[in-house]
Amino acid sequence: MSDSNQKIPGDVGEPGIEPDGVASMTVLIAGVVSVVLVVATILVATAVYNEATATLTEERIYAPKYMDAAKSLTEQLGSISEYAAPSNLNPNYQIPIEVAMQKVVAELGQAQLDEE
């Protein structure tokens, strides 16, 4: 060792024993606040994810079905409002629905007159 007699300023505690300078209540509060913030962040992220998933599902699944249904309905309305000759898919003649309804009403009216 050294031959000099230097003194260490302050009180040196016993080896292996730390001085009581840690505020345990402050550490506890900081820990609880940290846990609450992490849980809140996780819950907010989950809510945002679920909302985004629901929106995408609505756009991908429900909207195309509606558009397909609207397209199909438009095609059907177009097909019942025009004349068409027989084809491989439909062996019958096709007439517009308005004309067909007029013919049915006329036939029913004639049938009622014949019964009287």
LOBADO-180347 format. One record per residue: residue number from 1; residue in three letters; x, y, z of N, C-alpha, C in turn. Coordinates in steps of 0.02 Angstrom, whole numbers, plus 50000, padded with zeros to 5 digits. Atoms other than C-alpha are relative to their C-alpha. Example, Ala and Ser with C-alpha at 12.3 -4.5 7.8 and 13.67 -1.06 7.14 Angstrom:
residues 2
{n 1&res ALA&nu 50045&nv 49941&nw 50000&cau 50615&cav 49775&caw 50390&cu 50045&cv 50060&cw 50000}
{n 2&res SER&nu 49958&nv 49941&nw 49997&cau 50684&cav 49947&caw 50357&cu 49961&cv 50055&cw 50037}
This chain:
residues 116
{n 1&res MET&nu 50040&nv 49942&nw 50000&cau 50000&cav 50000&caw 50000&cu 50043&cv 50062&cw 50000}
{n 2&res SER&nu 49965&nv 49936&nw 50002&cau 50044&cav 50180&caw 50008&cu 50027&cv 50018&cw 50069}
{n 3&res ASP&nu 49971&nv 49977&nw 49937&cau 50152&cav 50258&caw 50140&cu 49968&cv 50065&cw 50024}
{n 4&res SER&nu 50030&nv 49936&nw 49980&cau 50047&cav 50415&caw 50145&cu 49939&cv 49988&cw 50045}
{n 5&res ASN&nu 50057&nv 50004&nw 49955&cau 49916&cav 50445&caw 50278&cu 49943&cv 50045&cw 49974}
{n 6&res GLN&nu 50055&nv 49960&nw 50026&cau 49773&cav 50512&caw 50173&cu 49935&cv 49973&cw 50029}
{n 7&res LYS&nu 50064&nv 50019&nw 49973&cau 49600&cav 50511&caw 50248&cu 49946&cv 50009&cw 49946}
{n 8&res ILE&nu 50056&nv 49996&nw 50047&cau 49442&cav 50478&caw 50146&cu 49948&cv 50045&cw 50033}
{n 9&res PRO&nu 50050&nv 49956&nw 49971&cau 49318&cav 50618&caw 50172&cu 49933&cv 49965&cw 50006}
{n 10&res GLY&nu 50065&nv 50028&nw 49991&cau 49146&cav 50569&caw 50236&cu 50002&cv 49936&cw 50039}
{n 11&res ASP&nu 50006&nv 50061&nw 49960&cau 49083&cav 50417&caw 50327&cu 49997&cv 49940&cw 49952}
{n 12&res VAL&nu 50000&nv 50060&nw 50040&cau 49123&cav 50251&caw 50248&cu 49966&cv 49946&cw 50041}
{n 13&res GLY&nu 50038&nv 50050&nw 49964&cau 48999&cav 50118&caw 50294&cu 50036&cv 49934&cw 50000}
{n 14&res GLU&nu 49971&nv 50066&nw 49998&cau 49032&cav 49939&caw 50327&cu 49996&cv 49968&cw 49932}
{n 15&res PRO&nu 50003&nv 50032&nw 50065&cau 49070&cav 49831&caw 50177&cu 49937&cv 49957&cw 49994}
{n 16&res GLY&nu 50059&nv 50040&nw 50014&cau 48915&cav 49752&caw 50097&cu 49935&cv 50031&cw 50021}
{n 17&res ILE&nu 50062&nv 49967&nw 49977&cau 48790&cav 49873&caw 50173&cu 49995&cv 50067&cw 49963}
{n 18&res GLU&nu 50011&nv 49938&nw 50038&cau 48718&cav 50011&caw 50063&cu 49965&cv 50050&cw 50046}
{n 19&res PRO&nu 50036&nv 49950&nw 49961&cau 48660&cav 50174&caw 50138&cu 49927&cv 50004&cw 49977}
{n 20&res ASP&nu 50071&nv 49998&nw 50016&cau 48470&cav 50198&caw 50142&cu 49983&cv 50066&cw 49966}
{n 21&res GLY&nu 50013&nv 49939&nw 50038&cau 48456&cav 50329&caw 50005&cu 49947&cv 49990&cw 49947}
{n 22&res VAL&nu 50050&nv 50015&nw 50052&cau 48324&cav 50245&caw 49894&cu 49931&cv 50011&cw 50030}
{n 23&res ALA&nu 50068&nv 49988&nw 49976&cau 48147&cav 50310&caw 49914&cu 49955&cv 49946&cw 49971}
{n 24&res SER&nu 50038&nv 50057&nw 50025&cau 48047&cav 50150&caw 49899&cu 49930&cv 50020&cw 49977}
{n 25&res MET&nu 50067&nv 49978&nw 50020&cau 47879&cav 50241&caw 49887&cu 50003&cv 50032&cw 49930}
{n 26&res THR&nu 49993&nv 49969&nw 50066&cau 47941&cav 50341&caw 49737&cu 50009&cv 49946&cw 49946}
{n 27&res VAL&nu 49990&nv 50055&nw 50048&cau 47999&cav 50181&caw 49650&cu 49935&cv 49963&cw 49989}
{n 28&res LEU&nu 50064&nv 50034&nw 50006&cau 47831&cav 50099&caw 49686&cu 49952&cv 50041&cw 49957}
{n 29&res ILE&nu 50045&nv 49957&nw 50039&cau 47732&cav 50247&caw 49616&cu 50022&cv 50001&cw 49927}
{n 30&res ALA&nu 49975&nv 50000&nw 50069&cau 47843&cav 50255&caw 49461&cu 49985&cv 49934&cw 49966}
{n 31&res GLY&nu 50016&nv 50065&nw 50028&cau 47818&cav 50069&caw 49434&cu 49926&cv 49992&cw 49983}
{n 32&res VAL&nu 50072&nv 50005&nw 50011&cau 47629&cav 50078&caw 49451&cu 49979&cv 50044&cw 49941}
{n 33&res VAL&nu 50015&nv 49955&nw 50056&cau 47619&cav 50229&caw 49334&cu 50024&cv 49970&cw 49934}
{n 34&res SER&nu 49974&nv 50031&nw 50061&cau 47727&cav 50138&caw 49207&cu 49955&cv 49943&cw 49977}
{n 35&res VAL&nu 50044&nv 50056&nw 50017&cau 47616&cav 49983&caw 49213&cu 49934&cv 50026&cw 49972}
{n 36&res VAL&nu 50063&nv 49971&nw 50024&cau 47458&cav 50088&caw 49192&cu 50008&cv 50028&cw 49930}
{n 37&res LEU&nu 49988&nv 49972&nw 50066&cau 47533&cav 50180&caw 49043&cu 50009&cv 49946&cw 49947}
{n 38&res VAL&nu 49990&nv 50055&nw 50048&cau 47587&cav 50018&caw 48958&cu 49933&cv 49965&cw 49985}
{n 39&res VAL&nu 50065&nv 50032&nw 50011&cau 47415&cav 49938&caw 48984&cu 49954&cv 50045&cw 49959}
{n 40&res ALA&nu 50041&nv 49953&nw 50038&cau 47327&cav 50095&caw 48920&cu 50022&cv 50002&cw 49927}
{n 41&res THR&nu 49974&nv 50000&nw 50069&cau 47439&cav 50097&caw 48766&cu 49979&cv 49937&cw 49963}
{n 42&res ILE&nu 50019&nv 50064&nw 50032&cau 47403&cav 49914&caw 48731&cu 49925&cv 50001&cw 49984}
{n 43&res LEU&nu 50072&nv 49998&nw 50012&cau 47214&cav 49942&caw 48749&cu 49982&cv 50047&cw 49942}
{n 44&res VAL&nu 50013&nv 49953&nw 50054&cau 47216&cav 50094&caw 48634&cu 50021&cv 49970&cw 49933}
{n 45&res ALA&nu 49977&nv 50032&nw 50062&cau 47319&cav 50000&caw 48504&cu 49953&cv 49945&cw 49978}
{n 46&res THR&nu 50047&nv 50053&nw 50017&cau 47199&cav 49853&caw 48512&cu 49935&cv 50029&cw 49973}
{n 47&res ALA&nu 50061&nv 49969&nw 50024&cau 47048&cav 49967&caw 48490&cu 50009&cv 50028&cw 49929}
{n 48&res VAL&nu 49987&nv 49974&nw 50067&cau 47127&cav 50053&caw 48340&cu 50006&cv 49944&cw 49949}
{n 49&res TYR&nu 49993&nv 50058&nw 50045&cau 47173&cav 49885&caw 48263&cu 49932&cv 49970&cw 49984}
{n 50&res ASN&nu 50066&nv 50030&nw 50011&cau 46997&cav 49815&caw 48287&cu 49957&cv 50045&cw 49956}
{n 51&res GLU&nu 50039&nv 49954&nw 50042&cau 46919&cav 49971&caw 48210&cu 50024&cv 49997&cw 49928}
{n 52&res ALA&nu 49973&nv 50004&nw 50068&cau 47036&cav 49963&caw 48060&cu 49981&cv 49933&cw 49968}
{n 53&res THR&nu 50019&nv 50066&nw 50027&cau 47000&cav 49777&caw 48039&cu 49927&cv 49999&cw 49980}
{n 54&res ALA&nu 50072&nv 49998&nw 50016&cau 46812&cav 49806&caw 48044&cu 49987&cv 50042&cw 49937}
{n 55&res THR&nu 50008&nv 49958&nw 50059&cau 46826&cav 49945&caw 47915&cu 50022&cv 49964&cw 49938}
{n 56&res LEU&nu 49976&nv 50037&nw 50058&cau 46930&cav 49839&caw 47798&cu 49954&cv 49942&cw 49982}
{n 57&res THR&nu 50045&nv 50055&nw 50013&cau 46813&cav 49692&caw 47818&cu 49937&cv 50025&cw 49966}
{n 58&res GLU&nu 50060&nv 49971&nw 50031&cau 46665&cav 49802&caw 47776&cu 50014&cv 50019&cw 49927}
{n 59&res GLU&nu 49984&nv 49980&nw 50069&cau 46753&cav 49869&caw 47621&cu 50012&cv 49939&cw 49956}
{n 60&res ARG&nu 49983&nv 50058&nw 50041&cau 46814&cav 49699&caw 47562&cu 49943&cv 49951&cw 49990}
{n 61&res ILE&nu 50050&nv 50053&nw 50003&cau 46667&cav 49587&caw 47600&cu 49931&cv 50027&cw 49983}
{n 62&res TYR&nu 50069&nv 49978&nw 50009&cau 46505&cav 49686&caw 47611&cu 49991&cv 50044&cw 49939}
{n 63&res ALA&nu 50008&nv 49954&nw 50056&cau 46534&cav 49821&caw 47481&cu 50001&cv 49964&cw 49933}
{n 64&res PRO&nu 50002&nv 50034&nw 50065&cau 46578&cav 49704&caw 47336&cu 49936&cv 49961&cw 49989}
{n 65&res LYS&nu 50063&nv 50037&nw 50008&cau 46424&cav 49596&caw 47369&cu 49944&cv 50048&cw 49981}
{n 66&res TYR&nu 50052&nv 49951&nw 50017&cau 46315&cav 49751&caw 47364&cu 50009&cv 50023&cw 49928}
{n 67&res MET&nu 49988&nv 49977&nw 50069&cau 46397&cav 49809&caw 47203&cu 49983&cv 49945&cw 49951}
{n 68&res ASP&nu 50018&nv 50055&nw 50043&cau 46379&cav 49637&caw 47126&cu 49924&cv 49992&cw 49996}
{n 69&res ALA&nu 50073&nv 50005&nw 50000&cau 46196&cav 49631&caw 47178&cu 49969&cv 50055&cw 49959}
{n 70&res ALA&nu 50027&nv 49944&nw 50039&cau 46164&cav 49803&caw 47105&cu 50012&cv 49989&cw 49925}
{n 71&res LYS&nu 49984&nv 50014&nw 50070&cau 46250&cav 49752&caw 46943&cu 49953&cv 49946&cw 49973}
{n 72&res SER&nu 50044&nv 50055&nw 50021&cau 46149&cav 49590&caw 46935&cu 49929&cv 50025&cw 49992}
{n 73&res LEU&nu 50068&nv 49973&nw 50004&cau 45987&cav 49684&caw 46969&cu 49992&cv 50043&cw 49937}
{n 74&res THR&nu 50002&nv 49959&nw 50060&cau 46027&cav 49808&caw 46831&cu 49997&cv 49957&cw 49937}
{n 75&res GLU&nu 50001&nv 50045&nw 50057&cau 46063&cav 49667&caw 46710&cu 49932&cv 49966&cw 49992}
{n 76&res GLN&nu 50065&nv 50033&nw 50003&cau 45901&cav 49579&caw 46756&cu 49945&cv 50048&cw 49976}
{n 77&res LEU&nu 50049&nv 49951&nw 50022&cau 45799&cav 49737&caw 46736&cu 50008&cv 50015&cw 49925}
{n 78&res GLY&nu 49989&nv 49990&nw 50071&cau 45880&cav 49763&caw 46566&cu 49975&cv 49942&cw 49959}
{n 79&res SER&nu 50021&nv 50058&nw 50039&cau 45842&cav 49586&caw 46512&cu 49925&cv 49991&cw 49997}
{n 80&res ILE&nu 50073&nv 50008&nw 50002&cau 45657&cav 49594&caw 46557&cu 49966&cv 50059&cw 49965}
{n 81&res SER&nu 50031&nv 49942&nw 50032&cau 45631&cav 49759&caw 46466&cu 50016&cv 50002&cw 49925}
{n 82&res GLU&nu 49985&nv 50000&nw 50072&cau 45682&cav 49705&caw 46290&cu 49979&cv 49934&cw 49968}
{n 83&res TYR&nu 50018&nv 50061&nw 50038&cau 45637&cav 49581&caw 46155&cu 50064&cv 49959&cw 49988}
{n 84&res ALA&nu 49943&nv 50043&nw 50016&cau 45750&cav 49431&caw 46123&cu 49976&cv 49936&cw 49967}
{n 85&res ALA&nu 50015&nv 50062&nw 50035&cau 45750&cav 49280&caw 46008&cu 50025&cv 49941&cw 50041}
{n 86&res PRO&nu 49975&nv 50059&nw 49962&cau 45776&cav 49102&caw 46073&cu 50075&cv 49991&cw 49989}
{n 87&res SER&nu 49929&nv 50014&nw 50004&cau 45955&cav 49053&caw 46109&cu 50014&cv 49932&cw 50031}
{n 88&res ASN&nu 49982&nv 50065&nw 49970&cau 46051&cav 48902&caw 46172&cu 49984&cv 49999&cw 50075}
{n 89&res LEU&nu 50013&nv 49997&nw 49928&cau 46030&cav 48960&caw 46352&cu 49926&cv 50006&cw 50016}
{n 90&res ASN&nu 50072&nv 49989&nw 49987&cau 45847&cav 49012&caw 46338&cu 49962&cv 49984&cw 49936}
{n 91&res PRO&nu 50034&nv 50020&nw 50062&cau 45740&cav 48920&caw 46210&cu 49935&cv 50038&cw 49987}
{n 92&res ASN&nu 50062&nv 49964&nw 50008&cau 45593&cav 49041&caw 46232&cu 50012&cv 50070&cw 49971}
{n 93&res TYR&nu 49998&nv 49931&nw 50021&cau 45555&cav 49207&caw 46150&cu 49992&cv 50044&cw 50062}
{n 94&res GLN&nu 50002&nv 49954&nw 49942&cau 45575&cav 49354&caw 46267&cu 49966&cv 50064&cw 49978}
{n 95&res ILE&nu 50033&nv 49937&nw 50013&cau 45460&cav 49505&caw 46271&cu 50007&cv 50044&cw 50062}
{n 96&res PRO&nu 49995&nv 49956&nw 49942&cau 45467&cav 49659&caw 46383&cu 49945&cv 49985&cw 50051}
{n 97&res ILE&nu 50046&nv 50017&nw 49947&cau 45381&cav 49637&caw 46550&cu 49935&cv 50041&cw 49996}
{n 98&res GLU&nu 50060&nv 49958&nw 50006&cau 45261&cav 49782&caw 46519&cu 49952&cv 49971&cw 49949}
{n 99&res VAL&nu 50041&nv 50031&nw 50053&cau 45199&cav 49700&caw 46358&cu 49969&cv 49935&cw 50026}
{n 100&res ALA&nu 50024&nv 50063&nw 49973&cau 45183&cav 49532&caw 46447&cu 49943&cv 50012&cw 50050}
{n 101&res MET&nu 50054&nv 49986&nw 49952&cau 45079&cav 49608&caw 46587&cu 49937&cv 50023&cw 49964}
{n 102&res GLN&nu 50060&nv 49978&nw 50038&cau 44963&cav 49693&caw 46462&cu 49965&cv 49940&cw 49967}
{n 103&res LYS&nu 50030&nv 50060&nw 50031&cau 44938&cav 49528&caw 46371&cu 49964&cv 49957&cw 50051}
{n 104&res VAL&nu 50031&nv 50041&nw 49948&cau 44900&cav 49435&caw 46533&cu 49935&cv 50032&cw 50023}
{n 105&res VAL&nu 50061&nv 49965&nw 49979&cau 44775&cav 49567&caw 46587&cu 49946&cv 49995&cw 49947}
{n 106&res ALA&nu 50048&nv 50006&nw 50055&cau 44693&cav 49563&caw 46416&cu 49971&cv 49929&cw 49997}
{n 107&res GLU&nu 50023&nv 50069&nw 50002&cau 44682&cav 49372&caw 46419&cu 49953&cv 49985&cw 50059}
{n 108&res LEU&nu 50043&nv 50011&nw 49942&cau 44610&cav 49372&caw 46596&cu 49933&cv 50036&cw 49992}
{n 109&res GLY&nu 50062&nv 49963&nw 50012&cau 44484&cav 49506&caw 46548&cu 49956&cv 49964&cw 49950}
{n 110&res GLN&nu 50038&nv 50038&nw 50051&cau 44432&cav 49404&caw 46395&cu 49971&cv 49936&cw 50031}
{n 111&res ALA&nu 50025&nv 50061&nw 49968&cau 44417&cav 49246&caw 46501&cu 49941&cv 50015&cw 50045}
{n 112&res GLN&nu 50055&nv 49982&nw 49958&cau 44303&cav 49335&caw 46624&cu 49938&cv 50017&cw 49959}
{n 113&res LEU&nu 50057&nv 49984&nw 50043&cau 44195&cav 49400&caw 46482&cu 49970&cv 49937&cw 49971}
{n 114&res ASP&nu 50025&nv 50063&nw 50027&cau 44182&cav 49224&caw 46410&cu 49959&cv 49961&cw 50051}
{n 115&res GLU&nu 50035&nv 50036&nw 49947&cau 44124&cav 49155&caw 46578&cu 49931&cv 50029&cw 50012}
{n 116&res GLU&nu 50065&nv 49967&nw 49987&cau 43982&cav 49281&caw 46592&cu 49952&cv 49986&cw 49947}
